[in-house]
Amino acid sequence: MLGFAMAAAHGADLTGNWLAATPNGDGTSRKLWFHVKQEGDRITGTIRAGQSVYTISNSEGGPERYTLTGTVLDEGRERRATFEMIVSGDTVSFAPVRNGAAGVPIPAHRVPDSDGALPPRVTPPALHQVPDNGLARTPPMGWNSWNKFHTRVSDEIVRGVADAIASNGMRDAGYVYITIDDTWEGERDANGVLHSNNKFPDMKALADYVHRKGLKLGIYSGPGPTTCEGYEASGGHEEQDAKTFAAWGIDYLKYDWCGARMLHREAEEQAVYQIMGDALAASGRKIVFSLCQYGRDEVWKWGPKVGGNLWRTTGDISDRWESMDRIGFSQNDLAPYAGPGHWNDPDMLEVGNGGMTDTEYRTHFSLWSMLAAPLIAGNDVREMTPAIREILLNRDVIAIDQDKLGKQAARAWKSGEQEIWTRPLANGDTAVALFNRGKDAASITVHWSELGMNKPPSRARDLWLHQEVKLAGARYTSEVPSHGVVLLRVRH
């Protein structure tokens, strides 16, 4: 919900465009516009808040207290926001109403009618093939700030993470992309050039620092006027921003749909993402392009066409077994669309953030590796338990994810809450994962013939126990803990 206030004399006409700016603490503000028309005790108009523009559909009360209800149709679903407008002396305050209670009012001031208006809607361009940038021949590995730090990310945190990844074995294991998610953005100058906010005083210097560590720097934006958190995004400035990113030394761009829904429909996503794909191709720097639009409109079918190296296939993950389980085990049908340079992305890793057990995190890491998913850590890598470090640095499991054949795993067998997934590997081996999604330990038997093997494998290695497995005949049985996994690499 939103809250803001408007300065005006008691009883005066409130008609106009009012801006309420709540400081974010980084030199920027969360801006809310209340563009209203008053006719007696009736208030009409619009409210622009973050990713949405609400139409004031109902107003009650007055002249000292109004209750306003705004509605917006968001991809076929109506959403509402309610505010109280309180007139007191020389000020008019607006407060959000949540669960029947009004929040704290925020001061505002009158601004020109053009302030806060959405940019003109640009008709998306005709579709064409954006050239392959030659990057991400194996799934990208690295770290992203969002899952652990959310809006608290800063230059200091990113440098600390870079120091840790360069020294704790993660860089040498393949984690090279350090990506700054939302809330790094500042304002555009008079020439439209986007600058970072005061949490990131010199993005070029930060990129140089990360590069000196043998790592690469990623950044976040989106094709709308604002990002998910209401910061400045790249809509209408794609070519300009791509050149800015290239000049800073950016190596990876996560591009989030959020704010674009104010201007574009889901059916236009391919063309809208193509704009940035073209801009990156013309930027003069090789930049991995990560599409973040939650798997809508079958993005796996057109992601490569817009220059995408990876694309989200689901909504946001959270640090819970139920979220990881639902997302990870829903990826089976997407296997044909993954391959070198172009990867299905079931979202970032939650390993080490505390919401799951170590057993569940091993399942999480194993499943993502079987899926040839990007391995983007999201924990505080500066401080890890030995168990979490062991999971993230398991070279045997990472080798499955990074296998150069690039074939995503598929479900080979299922019985109740037990499943077996297989993945062919470049040297002729097969990765075989026995998953137990149930609440109790279970005995799972692999019948090699059911996995398409004409004869039993000659050897197998347990990738979590780091030891050879004794094979005997046409089947193999293993006890798998609740929410656990046994991950094998078998040789025929």
Beta strands, then each sheet from edge to edge (+ up, - down):
strand 1: 4-7
strand 2: 16-23
strand 3: 29-39
strand 4: 42-49
strand 5: 52-61
strand 6: 65-74
strand 7: 77-88
strand 8: 91-98
strand 9: 101-102
strand 10: 108-111
strand 11: 141-144
strand 12: 177-179
strand 13: 185-188
strand 14: 194-196
strand 15: 216-221
strand 16: 252-256
strand 17: 288-292
strand 18: 310-312
strand 19: 343-345
strand 20: 375-377
strand 21: 410-415
strand 22: 418-424
strand 23: 430-436
strand 24: 442-447
strand 25: 459-462
strand 26: 467-469
strand 27: 475-480
strand 28: 485-491
sheet 1: 1+ 8- 7+ 6- 5+ 4- 3+ 2- 10+
sheet 2: 1+ 8- 9+
sheet 3: 19+ 18+ 17+ 16+ 15+ 12+ 11+ 20+
sheet 4: 13+ 14-
sheet 5: 21+ 22- 23+ 28- 25+ 26-
sheet 6: 24+ 27-
end
